[in-house]
Amino acid sequence: MVILTDSNLDVVTLEGHSAFNGVRMVRYTRYCMTDTDHNQPEDVDHWRTEIKQMRADKDQFFTDHPQSPIKPEYREDFEGLAYFEPDPEFRVPTRVRVYGNPDPIELDVTAGAPIRYLRSVIFEFELRGERIQMAGYRQESADDRTIFIPFRDKTTGQQTYHRGRYMEMEPDDELVNGDVVTLDFNLAYNPFCAYAETFACPLAPEENWLEVVVPAGEKTPPETIVDD
């Protein structure tokens, strides 16, 4: 999730299910991130194909959409975003702990005042031998069920964007304590401020700094398209 504040944009919107290819992204997020039966897709080849198609769609959005975060003068050199290869190891089953009265938390932003969220859920899981807890947030004013999951890991600042990456999920039903859902780190993406400093993006709080390497999802953007 990123607040678009670029002066060249006529519409202020949110990255994720509204700014990029919304219908497809929401549908695919549900498919990949809220599987309550198991963490591995039934058809791995089909799953990989779906992820690669979504990435190709995003490349197309970045190439020619009016709300692309890439400056028009850089788009001629754009040959696609960089990703880790899809890996089912990073589809992780997580047990959910839900807050009935969620605590407010202010997330620092790359530019401007902090944004107030509600810490609505904790995801508990094991990844690469480490037991991990990671928080999911909702905006106080939001009417939908979208859960925002900003995070950092041991690739941050090396293979991936130095300010962290995002995931989102939109469960079909309200989550309750003990639910098991799948988080798919292969869907981790960069906030728009990775491409231009004119965007204001929430930063992952320390409780979501993972002490493991997560080589999945989007990598650091190509330097040729970054306006800093």
C-alpha positions, 0 to 999 in steps of 0.5 A: 500500500502506498499513497500516491502523491506525485504531482503528475498524477490526477488521482490519489489512489492506493497501490495494490488492489486499486492502482495496478490491474485491480480485478486480476490482482485481488482475485490472484491474491485470494487464490494464492494467499488465503488457502486454508487447506495446505500451503502447496498449490495442487498444480505447481506448474499452473501456479508458476504460470499464473505468477509469471502472467501477473508479473507480465501484466504488471510490466505492461502496467509500468510501461504504459499506464498513466499511473505507472510510477516510472517517469515517462522519460525512463520508460524507453529503457524499461525491460521489465521488473526483476524477480526471484523465480517462483518457489513453493517453499515461500508459500507459508502456512500461518496460524492467525491470531486476531485482535478483537479490539486492535491496537492503533499503531503509527507507521512511519512514512518515507515522506510526510506524517506517519499514518495510523493503522490498526494492528488487526492480526498476527501471523505465526509461522515457521520459515527456514527453521525459524519461528516467526510472528508478523503483524498485519494491519488495516487502515482505520477508515477502510471498509474492506477486509484488506490486510496490509503486510509491510516487511523487511528480511535479510535480503533487504538492502541487498537483493531487494529494496532497501526500505522493505517490501509489501504483501496484501491479502483480502480473505473471503471471510472474517478471520478468527483465532486459529484460522490457518491461511497461506502467505505467499512471499512470491507475491511480495512487491516493492512500494512505488517509492522504490521507483521515485522519491515523489511517492510517500510509502509506509515503512515496515515497523520493527515487529515485521523485520524478519531475521531470515532470508526470503529470496522470493517476490520482487527484487531491487528495481533496475537502476535505469528506471529509478528517479532519485 
